[in-house]
């Protein structure tokens, strides 16, 4: 709500009038006890909030749960700014790739759009079958499928520079 970090010493003791709250549902379902929480917004270069970074249960040397220190907060603010830059770059790269695909579609709007989608789907289907047959872990398969789909969909980007006399 404010775009500022929250350093909460005891999440179960948040005032009812606070503009934020803590739900005990996950703790109850997982039999976990959240005590302290540090929540930091991930902000883009223009100040838009991309998400949040939250860490819970700071510990002292004896593994006792304590509040997060000012030093912890500064370190996590630095980490959050790095994470926000990485997220923003990924979003920009994805937008560029999607625009390149749309540019290729403009050269042949009746067929290219459907074609690049089919090629992307086929590439993912072939990869998934190959990965299963070769014992590739499902987590790795899931991590690579989006990148593979995008790459396969870019295969016609070169037609942007081809003369209509040749292309058609």
C-alpha positions in Angstrom: 0.0 0.0 0.0 2.9 2.4 0.7 5.7 1.0 -1.4 7.9 1.0 1.7 9.5 -2.1 3.4 7.7 -3.7 6.4 9.8 -5.1 9.2 7.4 -6.9 11.4 8.7 -8.3 14.7 5.6 -10.5 15.5 3.3 -11.2 12.6 0.6 -12.6 14.9 0.4 -9.3 16.8 -0.3 -7.0 13.9 -2.7 -4.3 14.9 -6.2 -4.7 13.5 -6.1 -1.1 12.2 -2.9 -1.8 10.1 -3.3 -1.5 6.3 -1.9 -5.1 6.0 -2.4 -8.4 7.8 -1.0 -11.9 8.2 -3.0 -15.0 7.5 -2.3 -18.0 9.8 -3.8 -20.4 7.3 -0.5 -21.5 5.8 1.2 -21.8 9.1 -1.6 -24.0 10.4 -1.7 -26.2 7.3 2.1 -26.6 7.3 2.5 -26.7 11.1 5.0 -23.9 10.8 5.2 -20.8 13.0 6.0 -17.5 11.4 7.2 -14.9 13.8 9.2 -12.2 12.2 8.8 -11.0 8.6 10.6 -8.6 6.4 8.7 -7.6 3.3 10.3 -5.5 0.6 8.7 -4.2 -2.6 10.5 -5.0 -5.9 10.4 -1.7 -7.7 11.2 -1.0 -11.3 13.3 2.0 -12.4 10.2 4.1 -12.7 8.9 3.1 -9.3 6.3 0.6 -10.4 6.0 -2.4 -8.0 6.8 -5.6 -9.8 6.3 -7.9 -6.8 7.5 -8.3 -3.3 10.4 -10.1 -1.6 9.5 -11.5 1.8 11.8 -13.3 4.2 10.6 -14.8 7.5 12.0 -15.8 10.8 15.3 -14.1 11.4 17.5 -16.3 13.7 20.2 -15.6 16.2 23.3 -17.7 16.6 21.4 -20.2 18.8 18.6 -20.6 16.1 16.1 -18.6 18.2 13.7 -16.6 16.1 14.3 -12.9 16.5 13.3 -9.6 14.7 15.1 -8.6 11.6 17.8 -6.0 12.3 18.4 -2.7 10.5 21.5 -4.3 8.9 19.3 -7.2 7.6 16.8 -4.7 6.2 19.6 -2.8 4.4 21.1 -5.9 2.9 17.7 -7.2 1.7 16.9 -3.8 0.2 20.0 -4.1 -1.8 19.2 -7.6 -2.9 15.6 -6.5 -3.7 16.9 -3.8 -6.0 19.1 -6.3 -7.9 16.1 -8.7 -8.2 13.9 -6.0 -9.5 16.4 -5.1 -12.2 16.6 -8.7 -13.2 12.8 -9.0 -13.3 12.5 -5.8 -15.3 15.1 -7.0 -17.9 13.3 -10.3 -18.3 10.0 -8.5 -18.9 11.6 -6.2 -21.4 13.3 -9.2 -23.3 10.0 -11.0 -23.4 8.2 -8.0 -24.8 10.9 -7.6 -27.4 10.6 -11.2 -28.5 6.8 -11.0 -28.7 7.1 -7.8 -30.8 9.5 -9.5 -33.2 7.1 -12.4 -33.6 4.3 -9.9 -34.3 6.5 -8.1 -36.9 7.0 -11.4 -38.7 3.2 -11.9 -38.6 2.6 -8.6 -40.3 4.4 -9.8 -43.5 1.8 -12.6 -44.0 -1.0 -12.0 -41.5 -3.3 -14.8 -42.8 -0.8 -17.6 -42.2 2.3 -16.6 -40.3 0.5 -16.1 -36.9 -1.0 -19.5 -36.9 2.1 -21.0 -38.3 4.5 -19.7 -35.6 2.1 -20.8 -32.9 2.0 -24.3 -34.4 5.8 -24.5 -34.7 6.1 -23.4 -31.1 3.6 -26.0 -30.0 5.2 -28.8 -32.0 8.7 -27.9 -30.8 7.6 -28.1 -27.1 5.7 -31.4 -27.8 8.7 -33.0 -29.5 11.1 -31.7 -26.7 8.8 -33.0 -23.9 8.6 -36.5 -25.5 12.3 -36.6 -26.1 13.0 -35.4 -22.5 10.8 -38.1 -21.0 12.4 -40.8 -23.1 15.9 -39.6 -21.9 15.0 -39.3 -18.2 15.2 -35.5 -18.1 13.7 -34.3 -14.8 10.2 -32.8 -15.0 11.4 -29.6 -13.3 14.1 -29.1 -16.0 11.5 -29.7 -18.7 9.1 -27.2 -17.3 12.0 -24.6 -16.9 12.9 -24.9 -20.6 9.5 -25.2 -22.3 8.7 -21.4 -22.4 12.2 -20.5 -23.8 11.9 -23.2 -26.4 8.5 -22.1 -27.5 9.6 -18.5 -27.9 12.7 -19.5 -29.8 10.7 -21.8 -32.1 8.3 -18.9 -32.7 11.1 -16.7 -33.8 12.1 -18.9 -36.7 10.3 -16.7 -39.3 11.6 -13.3 -38.1 14.0 -13.3 -41.0 11.1 -12.9 -43.5 10.8 -9.3 -42.4 13.8 -8.4 -44.6 12.7 -10.6 -47.6 11.2 -8.8 -50.6 7.5 -9.5 -51.3 8.5 -10.7 -54.8 10.4 -13.5 -53.3 8.3 -14.1 -50.2 4.9 -14.3 -52.0 
